[in-house]
Amino acid sequence: MHTTVSLVFHLPAKFLRNAPKDAPAVRIGLVSPTVGYGLFAARDLSKDEFIFHEAPLMTALFNEKFSADASLMHSQHQAYKAALADGGQDVVTLAFPMLAARNGFPPASWEAAEPIFSAESAEPDVADSAKKFLGKNLVHGRFAGSTITQDEYETYAAGVREMLIAKPTEEDRQRACLDFFKNYAFQVKRTMIPSTIPHLPAGPAGGPITPTATATATTITSKTNSDACIYLLGSLINHCCTPPSSSSAYVTRKRTEKGPNCEWRIGASGLAHFVEPKHICVQAKRDIKEGEQLTWDYGKREKGFVCECATCRDTFMGYYCGML
Ligand SMILES: C[S@@+](CC[C@H](N)C(=O)[O-])C[C@H]1O[C@@H](n2cnc3c(N)ncnc32)[C@H](O)[C@@H]1O
């Protein structure tokens, strides 16, 4: 008992923070037919609040040559197939419809989608129904369903249906998976878990797939390989550009109002004791109102889409983004 007290006393303050509230925190919504799905606040969230944390839905091998190395296609394809076997077609056609379409699965009908989207306050430990799947991997911070209307869904699904490959070859499927992992996966360092002390961080945190990312590792013992992890809800969070510091009063004013409202970490290191290795933890960068879309900055890597974020819309950033 005495030992525990002194250990807790020496923990850095950041590890003594509270886990996310076990209350419905996020909803899925459709942002636009081109941006696709996004995640929205299901209630007011305060600055620095942990919103949710979530175990990965699937993982594959990652290495520095990730985007170029065709030999890695196989591992990504295997991970996708495993997720399909685990969650079924409902999961891939709803959570990752573009990937599914390119693998030959048409988007789910509204009748099939609606009961899954409306999984109000799904219990994370109830796994007996596909209706609960979208919240299944959440550890804290419940999933509160969705706000998608039938019209919105059908417009979006029609767009996705256009990219359907009727009879995909094995090569088509593998290529689709590689592309999917490039757009959706987080780079997560493998770790040895050297800690023998409960509640202390076990190893390095992950970093995003960006050249600028730095791991916030405390101790790295041996393995340096990484996994590419897909999170069912975390991977649905869209990008928002961070407005640059600028002498322009207009941009500076917008900077305080807009820009990404969330940040994320993977694993316990540098964050809080309740986060397991490979779990993604999402935290509010500022106060967020119910209904506001959750966003973060994807970093400097090549994005592969025309940015439609609020910063680009409301400031001169759109001009610069359009030139990249
Ligand atoms: C990690 S996923 C986010 C979830 C995605 N919207 C969906 O429906 O599956 C990243 C993809 O979302 C889209 N996206 C994300 N942020 C965007 C933005 N600011 N503007 C336009 N498209 C965006 C792009 O297609 C990108 O490849």
The ligand as a Gaussian input file, in Angstrom:
#p B3LYP/6-31G(d) Opt

LIG

0 1
 C       -9.390000       9.298000     -42.746000
 S      -10.609000       9.469000     -43.967000
 C      -11.863000      10.418000     -43.168000
 C      -13.243000       9.790000     -43.351000
 C      -13.843000       9.944000     -44.732000
 N      -14.459000      11.260000     -44.868000
 C      -14.826000       8.847000     -45.046000
 O      -16.011000       9.095000     -45.332000
 O      -14.441000       7.678000     -45.007000
 C       -9.752000      10.556000     -45.027000
 C      -10.514000      10.865000     -46.325000
 O      -11.612000      11.761000     -46.053000
 C      -11.674000      12.789000     -47.025000
 N      -11.340000      14.070000     -46.364000
 C      -10.841000      14.233000     -45.116000
 N      -10.670000      15.530000     -44.807000
 C      -11.054000      16.229000     -45.908000
 C      -11.098000      17.628000     -46.224000
 N      -10.698000      18.563000     -45.373000
 N      -11.551000      17.976000     -47.458000
 C      -11.951000      17.048000     -48.352000
 N      -11.936000      15.702000     -48.111000
 C      -11.488000      15.297000     -46.905000
 C      -10.642000      12.438000     -48.084000
 O      -11.279000      11.646000     -49.069000
 C       -9.638000      11.596000     -47.306000
 O       -8.910000      10.707000     -48.131000

